[in-house]
Amino acid sequence: MKKTLHKNIRREFQFSFSRFLSVTLLLALGVFVLVGLKSTGPDMRLTANHYYQQHHLADAQLTSNFPLSKTDRKQIKKQLQQHHGQRWAAVQQQDGLITTGSTPKVIRIQNFTTNLAQVHLCQGHLPRQNNQLVLNVRDRHHYHLGQWLNIKFTSDHNVYNNLPKQRWQIVGFVTSSDYLDKSQLGVTPLHHGRVQTFGYVRRQAFVHWQPTIIKINFKLQLRKAYNQSYEQQNQKYVDRLQPLVNRLAAAKTQRIRQHWQAIYQQQLQQMQSLNPNNPAAVFQAPQLLQLQQRIAHLPSVSYTIQTRNDYDYGYRTFGEEAQRIDILSRVFPYVFFLVALIVCFTTMSRMASEKRTELGVLTGLGYSKPAAVEVFLVYGFLSGLLGSILGAYLGTKFLAVKIYQAYAANYALPALWARPAWKWILIAGTIALLVAIVPPLFVAFRELQENVADLLQPLVPTKGGRIFLEKWTGFWQRLSFKYQIALRNIFRYQMRMLMTIIGIFGCTALLITGFGIRDSLTGIVATQYQKLIHYDAVALLSPQINSEQQLAYQKKVRQHHDVRQTQLINYQTVYVRSPKNAVNQEVTAIAAPTYHQLNHFITLKNPQQQPLNLHKLSGIVITQKLAAAQHVAVGDQLKFQDQLGHHLHGRVAAISQMYAGHFIFLAGTQYRKIWQQPLTANALMIKNRQRSSIPLDHLATWLNHQSATQGVIRSDTIKDAVNYILDGLNNLILIIIICSSLLALVVLYTLTNINVDERKRELATMKVLGFSQTEVVMSIFRETLFLTGIGILLGFAGGYGLHHYIMQTLPPQNVMVLLRLKPTNFLVSTLMTFLFAIIVMLIMAYKIQKVDMLAALKETD
């Protein structure tokens, strides 16, 4: 008995392998996307966290604009000991120019540390002598171990050159978590303004130990990157320390001023003793006048403490990348999984209905009900199990890895730690098994409630009848007979009709969403830098030059052949923080004497693209995404902090259109109200004649050779940073589109296969009556195309809604996207879906050709 039953189960797999394969693939696709997307974000954070722990990435960093003396470091360490400090390390760095090779390359060199912010050796060994260095591991394709590099450190900005050696030997290649983002290694006053690589040397290689950075670790129970509890606690310690170190900085500023005042008094006394008869002339002496100017323009000492999120650009942006995957995983995989489950439910229910007669035979032969339905249990269990295993494995080892690779291409991170997401594997696997097992068992046990004699009689095929379209006489009579038959058959099999429409609806909506994300991201950077941002560079001014020297510098820059227009401004970075988020958001504050002067470089428009009325602005202007992120409107107060932790606020007078970056724009009167001091220029905004990278490189190099320039911030740096983020999203979109296409293909194949199996008698009859193979196939194809068309039209609405929902949360926090769907999006999605339908029908044509007419015609009417 058992042998016969097992033989029957094997025959079921043999004769309905295509159905088994389609169910398995559908379940595998659903589990694949769900497990893959749900595991990617956590795996990305796990990989990054291991990398940070391996390098002992510091919790925070204190940066000084003056060298930190031994006394300074002692005072800072005392504060750290009293306020949760656990470990700290001093770092000195200096920028140089590698002249080895045909093209100069800017390098940032600093001393390696042993307890914090360590480098990880990939090749070679750490420096053992003062003329040795280790380089960024990405440079090992350009340089080799043992090679000597010529590095020039002297420049107009390095008054004290603490690395006098010109030749350095490469002894190793390393990675560093302080340089996580490959494209954003730092801004420098050398060459064209961008740090291109980094290196580490021994502390003893510096002639004078003058560190400007202190790496800090706090006493924390949990040091887990991107964990909300860790980030909040870390930020809390930094917020508490900032006012304390501000006092230390103020005291040092006072000491420096007193020191120079003492020098001035000493010089004055000496000159008065030499000229006792003409005391008035002494005060006009050039030497004393220079000292007065120097004292008047001595910059204040500032100590800035920042968490990882603020001082390490790559740390913050990678965390945001992982968060975007989390956001996508809250919507996309559920829609995908639901479509797959619905089609599987229909397929497996249909399987049990087809086996009605077989159930009658088995029970008539004395098999128990559980034995009779064992075929459904085994069939469903194996398809669910294989689909779950295949989907979970590929989701973990392929999808998650591919998504990570798309994003990690911009970061110096190792391969993904792809851990099985057991929670989601169990959830997805359990649902897949239930969908594969429960529907056929439910239908089978329902059938077994009938008498054996009734079960042995095949079910009468679904009765055809008049449909509601026939009441529309004028329309119905104009249709040819073949289209009338097609419409009757569609409404005859209502469940299959519904499942086909739902399946195509879901797949089309997913395709439209994928293409729509691309549409919303494409061109926003180009739009911003063509229509809104017109400046190309901001030259930061040396704090030691006075207003007259600033005007002379502006005049000199304006005369440069590449420069079209200039404007003296106040340029600084401030921070905003959402009440629900411990992470600071970086905001660029730009102030000019008037909004009209600023408007020559930045077009100020409202979100409706109407120019702002600059005459009536009586507050600050903030950008659209910043207003949305902080939930402020016109008339509200925007709260923010400067780099020293001072709390500031300003009334929002207008909201300006901007696609990339957070900005606050101010006129002189608003600046005075907020900062309680007159507007002073610290930068020069520059508009180029040619906006391509090569002229900007030349201009930045020329600016950095001017003694009045402290550094150059290029607009294309921000542009490149945003483009890197958008490239990662584009790669993710490609994966979404491929998965959606596979789902559409399998859904259409499965449902069309059911359609053909249900109507074999009808197809055989058509063949006997003399219909050609093409006409027989088209009888099925017309219905599929019609249902596909309805599903696509409904998918347009679903895709529109899903796209808008995702685009509200998916983009970076400082990027405003265009909520738009191009007509080509709908066209391409439609063409792709119809193409899948054609592919399926070509496959089905072969199956229809092989229909056994004699066996089909024996079925009972």
C-alpha positions, 0 to 999 in steps of 0.5 A: 500500500505504502509503495503504491502511494509513494509511487503515486507521489513520484508520478505527481512530481514527474508529470507536473514538474513545471508547476513544482518548478514555478511554485518553488521559484515564486517562493524562492523569489519572495524569500530572496528579496525579503531576506536579502533586503532585511539582512543587508542593512544590519550586515552593513552595520556589522561589517563597518562596526567590526572594521571600526573596532579593528582600527579602534576608531575614536568616539570623538575628536578635539581639533584645535586651530593652534598647536597644543602645547604640553600644558594645553594637553595636560589641561584637556586630559584633566577635563577628560579624566573628570568627564568620562574620558577613557583613552586619548591620543595626540595627533599631528598632521601636515600636508605635502605634495608628492612630486615623484611622477608626472602629476603632483599629488597632495598627501596628508601625513600624520603620526600613527598612534597605538591606542586609538585611531590605529592603522591596519597593516595590509602589506609591509611593516610600520615605519621604524626610522624617521624617513619611512612612511606607510601609505594608503593601501589604494596606492599600492597599484601606483607605488611599491614597497621600498620606493622612495618618494619626493615630498615637498612640505614647504609652502606659503601656508606652512610657516613652520615645516616640521617634516624637513625630510624631502625623501621618504621610503615606502615601507608599508600599505595600510587602511585607516577608519579616519579615511573611510570615504575614498573620495572625501579625504579632506580639504587642503591649502595645497595645490588644487585644494583636495587631499588625494592620499594619506600616509603615516610616520613615526611621531619622532619624524616631526621636528617639533611636536605640535599636535592639533588633534586629540582622539578621544574614547569615553567610558561607554558600556556599549561602543556599537556603531550606528546604535542609537543608544551609543550615538546619543550617549556619545553626543551627550558627553561631547555636548558636556565637554564643549563648554569646558574646553571653550573656557580652556581655549578662551584662557589660552587666547588671553595668554597669547594676547598677553604674550604679544602685548608684553612683546609690544610693551618691551619693544615700545620701551626699547624704542622710547629709550632710544628716542626720548625726545620724540615719543610721538614718532616712536608710536609710528615706527613700522616695527610697532605698527606691524606688531599692533596689526598682528595683535589686532588680528590675532585669531581666537583659539578654538577647541572643537569637539565632534563625535564620529558622525561629525569629524568622520564624513565617511562614518556618517554617510555609510550609516545613512546608506545602511539606513536607506536600505532599512527604509526600502526593506520596510515596503518593497519586499512585502509587496514583492513577497505578497504577490509571490504568495498570492500566485502560489496560493492559487496554484496550489489550490488549483492543484488540489482541485485537479486531484479530486478524482484521484482522491476518490480512487485512493479513499475508495481503495481503503486509504485513509484521508491523511494518506490520500492527501500525503501527496499535497503535503510532500509536494507543498513541503518540498516546494516550500522548503526548497524555495525557502532554502534557495531564496534565503541562501541567495538573499544572504549570499548574493542579494545582500552582497551585491547591494553592499558592493554597490554602496561600498564601492565608495568606501574603504571597507572589507567584504560584507559579513553576510550573516544569516538573518535567522529571524527573517529566514524563519518568518519567510520560510514558515509563511512559504511552507504554509502557503505551499501546504495549507491551501491544497490540504484545505481544498483536499479535505474539503473535497473528501467530505463528499462521497467516494462516488461523487469524487469519482465523477470529475467536476463539471467545467466552469459554465460559460454564460452571458457577461455584463459586457453583452448588455452593452449591445452596441459595443458587443456586436462590433466585436469579432467572435474570437474577442467575444470568446476571449472576454467570456473566458476571462470572466468565466475563470474569475479567480484566475483573472483576479490573480493575474491582475493582482500579480501584474499589478504588483510587478508593474508597480514595483517596476514603476517604483524602481524606474521612478526612483531613478527619475527622481534622482536623475539630474538633481545635481545638474539642476542645482548647479545650473539653475541655483548654485552659480558660484564655483569656489569659496576661498577661505581668508587668512584670519590675520589679514585686515579689511583693506587687505581683503579688498586688495585680495578680492581685486586681485582675484577678480582680475584673474582671467578665469574669474567672472565675479566675486563677493566677500562673504561670511562662510561657516558650518553650523549644525542642527539636530532633530529632537528624534535623532542624536546625529547632527546635520551639517548646515552651510551658513552663508552671509553677505551684506545684502540678499541682492549681492548673494542672489548673484551667486545663489538664485533664491526661489521658493519651492514653487520656483518663484523668485523671493522678494528680497526687499521684504526679507526680515529674517533668514532664508533656509533651504527646503529639505532643511525646513522639512527635516526640522519641521519649521515653516516661515515665521518659525524660529530655527535653532542651530549651533556653531562649531563651538557649541553656542546655541543660536536661533533665527526667524525663518523669513523664507524657504528657498529651493535647493536639491543638495545640501542644507543651507542658511542664507543671511544678510548683514542685519540678520547676521548681526541679530543672531551672532550679536556682532557686525558681519565680518568677511572670512571668505571670498565667493567666486564665480568662474567663467568656465565651470569645468573641473580643469579650469577650476583646478587651475584656479584653486591651485593659483588661489592656494598660492596666495598668502591671503588664502587659508583654503579653497572649498570647491562646489564640485566637491559637494557635487561629487559627494552627492553623486556618489550617494546617488550612484549607490542608489542607482545600483540598488534600483537596478537590482530592484528592476531585475527582481521585479522583472523576474517576478513578473516573468514567473507570475505570468508563466505560472498563471498561464500554465494554469490556464492552459491546464484548465482548458486542454479539452477546449484547446483540443476541440479547437484543433479538431475543428481545424483551427491552426496552431497560431489561432489556438495559441492566440485564444490563450494569448488574447486573454493573457494580454487583456489581463496583463493590460488591466494589471498594468493600468492598475499598476500605474496607480499603485506604482505612483503611490508606492514611488511617492511613499518611498521617495519621502523617506529614501533619499539622503537627509540633505538631498531634496528629490523631484517627486516625478515620474516621466512618461518613459517610466510608464512606457518602459514598464509597460513594454517590459511587462508585455515582453514577458507575456510574449516570452511566456506565450512562446513557451506555452505555444510549445506546450499547447502543441503537445496537448494530447487531443484524445485524452483531453476530449475524453474529459466529461462535460 
